[in-house]
Amino acid sequence: MNTRSLFFAALVAAVSIGASACANDRADPPPETTAPADAGPLVRIEPAMESSVRVETISLRTTPRTVRATGRVHLDDAHVARLVAPVAGQVVGLRVNVGDRVERGAPLFFINSRDAASAIEDDLDSRRDLELAERTLKMTEDLFEHQAASKIALDQARNDALKARARVERTERALRAIGLRADADGGLDPRVPVSSPVNGVVLERHASDGQYVQPDPTPLLTVANLSTVWVEADLFERDLHLVHVGDAAEVATAAYPDRRFRARVARISDVVDPATRTLKVRFVTANPDLHLKPEMFATVTLFVSETQTAITVPPTAVLTEGTNAFVYVALDHRTFARRRVELAPDTSGDARCIVKGVRPGDRVVTSGAVLLRGHEDLNAR
């Protein structure tokens, strides 16, 4: 009986040892890479591609708050001259064309006018009358001193001289009003010069040499100095409390994506558009290189005094397709999940503020997102 018990005990021990050996010989299964429940499609790259992808751990940061608005470039009315005909007559000597640069005060064309000739004749007559009245006054004063003229005659001579001087002043003002000035010899050119009051560029021309024109409000030439322009942008009423006259801003355009133009808030409209719930805000913008052209579309970024705490990532981390934005989140060294995100409406500048889709501590691809997107499309084929 004891012998049988020893036999069974030895058998059970042998079986247990064998089972344990089999269990030790079995390799552990590799851990599976799993994505969070809210992750999108997974992308797995080859080891050779790891050096092309850079990953950063994101966190909450306090950043200056910005406000964005879109609008168009307009002429600065303070630097625009719309030249009209001061008198009726014939245009002569017009040599400038659209796009030509002109100097302030330089005649752009002349007008031969009967009105100008008549004004010159009136001025000459008034000067002759003044000369006669002054000679008569001097003679009457001399006679009065020698008791050869009455006090009434002296007063009459003085009154005539005053009237003659007043007429000369009127005729001189009439000449100045149409742009006529006496030359070095005291003569007057009957051609009325038309010049620009500003340095700038000819933007419009509605006259030709030899054309007869009338003194109406229709401009013959439009000249503008584009070194300063306006940008009229639409500001959402929810952002109105953040914006004040004098605030600094930057203007960007699609034509010059790498350029930023300095601007300041010059005027905020008093009326809200009921359809768009926006207000017009005028920005005075420096344009020293004349890159900004009237009617260009522009995006304005305002720098306000408030700050915001948010998750920020470099612009290279965010990819946009249609109305959707997404980033790639690293699950391990070679596995990434595409995750849809929601950006703050005033996102701009050197960072993108994410309000939904990722969490602090996530490891986000900041360089190489385009490579991952292409690899994902290639694997899907």
C-alpha positions as CSV (number, residue, x, y, z in Angstrom):
1,M,0.0,0.0,0.0
2,N,2.8,2.4,0.8
3,T,4.5,1.4,-2.4
4,R,1.4,2.3,-4.5
5,S,1.1,5.7,-2.8
6,L,4.7,6.6,-3.5
7,F,4.1,5.6,-7.2
8,F,1.1,7.9,-7.6
9,A,2.9,10.8,-5.9
10,A,5.8,10.4,-8.2
11,L,3.5,10.3,-11.2
12,V,1.7,13.5,-10.2
13,A,4.9,15.3,-9.6
14,A,6.3,14.3,-13.1
15,V,3.1,15.6,-14.8
16,S,3.3,18.9,-12.9
17,I,6.9,19.4,-13.9
18,G,6.1,18.6,-17.5
19,A,3.2,21.1,-17.6
20,S,5.3,23.8,-16.0
21,A,8.0,23.2,-18.6
22,C,5.5,23.5,-21.5
23,A,4.2,26.7,-20.0
24,N,7.7,28.2,-19.7
25,D,8.5,27.2,-23.3
26,R,5.4,29.1,-24.7
27,A,6.4,32.8,-25.8
28,D,4.3,35.7,-24.4
29,P,2.1,37.3,-27.1
30,P,3.3,40.9,-28.2
31,P,1.3,43.7,-26.5
32,E,-1.3,45.1,-28.9
33,T,-1.3,48.9,-29.6
34,T,-4.8,50.2,-28.9
35,A,-6.1,53.6,-29.6
36,P,-8.4,55.6,-27.4
37,A,-12.1,55.3,-28.1
38,D,-12.2,58.8,-29.7
39,A,-9.2,58.1,-32.0
40,G,-9.6,58.1,-35.8
41,P,-7.8,55.8,-38.4
42,L,-4.5,54.4,-37.3
43,V,-1.3,54.8,-39.3
44,R,1.8,52.6,-38.8
45,I,5.1,53.7,-40.3
46,E,8.3,51.9,-41.1
47,P,11.4,52.3,-38.8
48,A,13.1,54.3,-41.6
49,M,10.4,57.0,-41.5
50,E,10.6,57.7,-37.7
51,S,13.3,60.4,-38.2
52,S,10.9,62.3,-40.5
53,V,8.2,62.6,-37.8
54,R,8.6,64.9,-34.7
55,V,6.3,64.5,-31.7
56,E,5.7,66.9,-28.8
57,T,3.7,66.5,-25.6
58,I,1.0,69.2,-25.5
59,S,-0.1,71.1,-22.4
60,L,-2.3,74.1,-21.4
61,R,-0.6,77.4,-22.1
62,T,-1.5,81.0,-21.4
63,T,-1.2,83.0,-24.6
64,P,-2.2,86.6,-25.7
65,R,-5.7,86.6,-27.1
66,T,-6.2,87.7,-30.7
67,V,-9.2,88.5,-32.8
68,R,-9.5,87.9,-36.5
69,A,-11.6,89.8,-39.0
70,T,-11.7,89.7,-42.8
71,G,-12.2,92.6,-45.2
72,R,-10.9,94.5,-48.2
73,V,-8.3,97.1,-49.0
74,H,-9.6,100.6,-49.8
75,L,-8.1,103.9,-50.7
76,D,-7.3,106.3,-47.8
77,D,-9.6,109.2,-48.6
78,A,-7.1,111.6,-47.0
79,H,-4.5,110.7,-49.7
80,V,-6.8,110.7,-52.8
81,A,-7.2,113.5,-55.3
82,R,-10.1,113.5,-57.7
83,L,-9.3,116.2,-60.2
84,V,-12.2,118.0,-61.9
85,A,-12.3,120.8,-64.5
86,P,-12.3,124.2,-62.7
87,V,-13.6,126.0,-65.8
88,A,-15.3,125.0,-69.0
89,G,-12.9,124.6,-71.9
90,Q,-10.6,122.4,-74.0
91,V,-8.1,119.9,-72.4
92,V,-4.6,120.4,-73.8
93,G,-1.2,119.0,-72.8
94,L,-2.6,115.8,-71.2
95,R,0.3,113.3,-71.3
96,V,-0.2,111.2,-68.1
97,N,-1.8,107.7,-68.2
98,V,-3.2,105.2,-65.7
99,G,-0.3,103.9,-63.6
100,D,2.0,106.9,-64.1
101,R,3.5,108.5,-60.9
102,V,3.0,112.2,-60.5
103,E,4.4,114.8,-58.2
104,R,2.5,117.2,-56.0
105,G,1.9,120.6,-57.7
106,A,3.2,119.5,-61.1
107,P,0.6,120.4,-63.9
108,L,-0.9,117.3,-65.4
109,F,-2.8,119.1,-68.2
110,F,-4.2,122.6,-69.1
111,I,-7.6,123.9,-70.0
112,N,-8.0,126.6,-72.7
113,S,-11.0,128.5,-71.5
114,R,-13.0,131.7,-72.5
115,D,-13.9,132.1,-68.8
116,A,-10.2,132.2,-67.9
117,A,-9.5,134.8,-70.6
118,S,-12.4,136.9,-69.3
119,A,-11.1,136.6,-65.8
120,I,-7.7,137.8,-66.9
121,E,-9.2,140.7,-68.7
122,D,-11.2,141.7,-65.7
123,D,-8.1,141.6,-63.6
124,L,-6.2,143.8,-66.0
125,D,-9.0,146.3,-66.1
126,S,-9.2,146.4,-62.3
127,R,-5.5,147.1,-62.0
128,R,-5.7,149.9,-64.6
129,D,-8.7,151.4,-62.6
130,L,-6.7,151.1,-59.4
131,E,-3.7,152.8,-60.9
132,L,-5.9,155.7,-62.1
133,A,-7.8,155.9,-58.8
134,E,-4.5,156.1,-56.8
135,R,-3.1,158.9,-59.1
136,T,-6.4,160.8,-58.7
137,L,-6.2,160.4,-54.9
138,K,-2.7,161.6,-54.8
139,M,-3.5,164.7,-56.9
140,T,-6.6,165.5,-54.9
141,E,-4.7,165.3,-51.6
142,D,-2.1,167.7,-53.0
143,L,-4.8,170.2,-54.1
144,F,-6.5,169.9,-50.8
145,E,-3.4,170.8,-49.0
146,H,-3.1,173.9,-51.1
147,Q,-6.8,174.7,-50.6
148,A,-7.5,174.1,-54.3
149,A,-9.9,171.1,-53.7
150,S,-12.8,170.6,-51.3
151,K,-13.1,168.1,-48.5
152,I,-15.9,166.4,-50.5
153,A,-13.6,165.9,-53.5
154,L,-10.9,164.4,-51.3
155,D,-13.4,162.0,-49.7
156,Q,-14.7,161.0,-53.1
157,A,-11.2,160.3,-54.3
158,R,-10.4,158.2,-51.3
159,N,-13.7,156.2,-51.7
160,D,-12.9,155.6,-55.4
161,A,-9.4,154.3,-54.5
162,L,-10.9,151.9,-51.8
163,K,-13.4,150.5,-54.4
164,A,-10.6,150.0,-56.9
165,R,-8.5,148.1,-54.4
166,A,-11.4,145.9,-53.5
167,R,-12.1,145.1,-57.1
168,V,-8.5,144.1,-57.7
169,E,-8.7,141.7,-54.7
170,R,-11.9,140.2,-56.1
171,T,-10.3,139.6,-59.5
172,E,-7.2,138.1,-57.9
173,R,-9.3,135.7,-55.9
174,A,-11.2,134.7,-59.1
175,L,-7.9,133.9,-60.8
176,R,-6.6,131.9,-57.8
177,A,-9.8,129.9,-57.7
178,I,-9.2,128.6,-61.2
179,G,-5.4,128.1,-60.7
180,L,-4.0,131.1,-62.5
181,R,-0.9,132.9,-61.3
182,A,1.1,135.8,-62.6
183,D,4.5,134.8,-64.1
184,A,7.8,136.5,-63.3
185,D,7.0,139.4,-65.7
186,G,3.6,139.9,-64.2
187,G,1.8,138.4,-67.2
188,L,-0.8,135.7,-67.1
189,D,-1.0,132.5,-69.1
190,P,-4.6,132.0,-70.3
191,R,-4.3,128.2,-70.0
192,V,-5.6,127.0,-66.7
193,P,-3.2,124.4,-65.2
194,V,-4.7,121.3,-63.4
195,S,-2.2,119.7,-60.9
196,S,-2.4,117.1,-58.2
197,P,-2.3,118.1,-54.5
198,V,-0.7,114.8,-53.6
199,N,2.2,112.6,-54.7
200,G,0.9,109.4,-56.0
201,V,-0.2,107.2,-58.9
202,V,-2.9,107.9,-61.6
203,L,-5.6,105.3,-60.9
204,E,-8.3,106.6,-63.3
205,R,-8.4,108.8,-66.4
206,H,-11.6,110.0,-67.9
207,A,-10.3,112.7,-70.3
208,S,-8.3,112.9,-73.5
209,D,-6.3,115.6,-75.1
210,G,-8.5,118.0,-77.0
211,Q,-11.7,117.1,-75.2
212,Y,-14.1,119.9,-74.2
213,V,-15.1,119.6,-70.5
214,Q,-17.4,121.3,-68.1
215,P,-16.9,122.3,-64.5
216,D,-19.0,119.4,-63.1
217,P,-18.3,116.9,-60.2
218,T,-17.1,114.2,-62.6
219,P,-13.3,113.6,-62.0
220,L,-11.1,113.8,-65.1
221,L,-8.2,112.1,-63.2
222,T,-7.9,110.2,-59.9
223,V,-4.6,110.3,-58.2
224,A,-3.9,108.4,-55.0
225,N,-0.9,108.0,-52.6
226,L,-0.9,104.3,-51.7
227,S,1.8,104.5,-49.1
228,T,-1.1,104.4,-46.6
229,V,-4.4,102.5,-47.2
230,W,-7.5,101.6,-45.4
231,V,-8.6,98.0,-44.6
232,E,-12.4,97.8,-44.0
233,A,-13.0,94.6,-42.0
234,D,-16.1,92.9,-40.6
235,L,-15.9,92.4,-36.8
236,F,-18.3,90.0,-35.1
237,E,-20.4,91.8,-32.4
238,R,-19.3,89.2,-29.8
239,D,-15.7,90.6,-30.1
240,L,-16.7,94.3,-30.0
241,H,-15.8,94.6,-26.3
242,L,-12.2,93.5,-27.1
243,V,-11.5,96.2,-29.7
244,H,-10.7,99.9,-29.2
245,V,-9.6,102.7,-31.4
246,G,-5.8,102.8,-31.5
247,D,-5.4,99.0,-31.0
248,A,-2.5,97.5,-33.0
249,A,-3.1,94.9,-35.7
250,E,-1.5,93.0,-38.5
251,V,-2.9,92.6,-42.0
252,A,-2.2,89.6,-44.2
253,T,-3.2,88.8,-47.8
254,A,-3.3,85.8,-50.0
255,A,-1.0,87.6,-52.5
256,Y,1.8,88.0,-50.0
257,P,1.3,85.1,-47.5
258,D,4.7,85.7,-45.8
259,R,4.2,89.4,-45.3
260,R,2.5,91.2,-42.4
261,F,1.5,94.9,-42.7
262,R,1.3,97.0,-39.5
263,A,-2.1,98.6,-38.9
264,R,-4.1,100.4,-36.2
265,V,-7.8,100.7,-35.6
266,A,-9.0,104.1,-36.8
267,R,-12.8,103.8,-36.6
268,I,-15.4,101.4,-35.4
269,S,-18.8,101.5,-36.9
270,D,-21.9,102.5,-34.8
271,V,-24.2,100.1,-36.7
272,V,-24.4,96.3,-36.7
273,D,-25.4,94.5,-39.9
274,P,-28.5,92.6,-38.9
275,A,-27.8,89.9,-41.5
276,T,-24.2,89.0,-40.5
277,R,-24.1,90.4,-37.0
278,T,-20.9,92.2,-37.8
279,L,-19.6,95.8,-37.6
280,K,-17.3,97.6,-40.0
281,V,-13.9,98.4,-38.5
282,R,-11.5,100.7,-40.4
283,F,-7.7,100.0,-40.1
284,V,-5.1,102.5,-41.2
285,T,-2.4,100.4,-42.7
286,A,1.2,101.3,-43.7
287,N,2.0,100.2,-47.2
288,P,5.5,101.4,-47.9
289,D,6.3,99.0,-50.7
290,L,2.8,99.5,-52.3
291,H,2.1,95.8,-52.2
292,L,-1.5,96.3,-50.9
293,K,-3.9,97.1,-53.8
294,P,-7.4,98.5,-53.6
295,E,-10.1,95.7,-53.4
296,M,-7.6,93.1,-52.3
297,F,-9.0,90.6,-49.8
298,A,-7.3,90.8,-46.4
299,T,-7.3,89.1,-43.0
300,V,-6.7,91.3,-40.0
301,T,-5.3,90.0,-36.7
302,L,-5.9,92.2,-33.7
303,F,-3.8,92.0,-30.5
304,V,-6.0,92.6,-27.5
305,S,-5.2,93.1,-23.9
306,E,-6.8,89.8,-22.7
307,T,-5.1,86.4,-22.4
308,Q,-6.4,82.9,-22.9
309,T,-5.5,79.5,-21.5
310,A,-5.7,76.8,-24.1
311,I,-3.9,73.9,-25.8
312,T,-1.7,75.3,-28.5
313,V,0.2,73.5,-31.3
314,P,2.4,74.8,-34.2
315,P,0.5,75.4,-37.5
316,T,2.4,72.5,-39.0
317,A,0.6,70.1,-36.7
318,V,-2.9,70.9,-38.0
319,L,-4.1,69.6,-41.3
320,T,-7.3,70.9,-42.9
321,E,-9.6,69.2,-45.3
322,G,-12.7,71.1,-46.3
323,T,-14.2,72.4,-43.0
324,N,-12.5,69.7,-40.9
325,A,-9.2,70.0,-39.0
326,F,-7.3,67.2,-37.5
327,V,-3.9,66.2,-35.9
328,Y,-2.0,63.0,-35.5
329,V,-1.6,61.6,-32.0
330,A,1.3,59.2,-31.3
331,L,0.3,55.9,-29.7
332,D,3.8,54.5,-29.8
333,H,7.0,55.2,-31.7
334,R,5.5,54.1,-35.0
335,T,1.8,54.1,-34.6
336,F,-0.4,57.2,-34.9
337,A,-4.1,58.0,-34.7
338,R,-5.7,60.7,-36.8
339,R,-7.9,62.8,-34.5
340,R,-10.4,65.4,-35.5
341,V,-10.0,68.7,-33.6
342,E,-11.9,72.0,-33.2
343,L,-9.9,75.2,-33.4
344,A,-10.6,78.4,-31.6
345,P,-12.3,81.0,-34.0
346,D,-9.5,83.5,-33.4
347,T,-6.7,81.1,-34.1
348,S,-3.9,82.8,-36.0
349,G,-0.2,83.7,-35.9
350,D,2.5,81.2,-34.8
351,A,0.2,78.8,-32.9
352,R,-3.2,77.1,-33.3
353,C,-5.5,77.0,-30.3
354,I,-7.4,73.7,-29.9
355,V,-10.6,73.7,-27.9
356,K,-11.7,70.1,-28.5
357,G,-10.3,66.8,-29.7
358,V,-7.1,66.4,-27.7
359,R,-6.1,66.5,-24.0
360,P,-3.1,67.8,-22.1
361,G,-0.5,65.1,-22.1
362,D,-1.3,63.8,-25.6
363,R,1.8,63.4,-27.8
364,V,1.0,65.2,-31.1
365,V,2.9,65.1,-34.3
366,T,4.2,68.7,-34.9
367,S,6.3,67.9,-38.0
368,G,5.6,65.2,-40.6
369,A,1.8,65.3,-40.4
370,V,1.5,65.6,-44.2
371,L,3.8,62.6,-44.5
372,L,1.5,60.5,-42.3
373,R,-1.6,61.6,-44.2
374,G,0.0,60.5,-47.5
375,H,1.1,57.2,-45.9
376,E,-2.5,56.7,-44.6
377,D,-3.9,57.3,-48.1
378,L,-1.4,54.9,-49.6
379,N,-2.3,52.1,-47.2
380,A,-6.0,52.6,-47.8
381,R,-5.6,51.7,-51.5
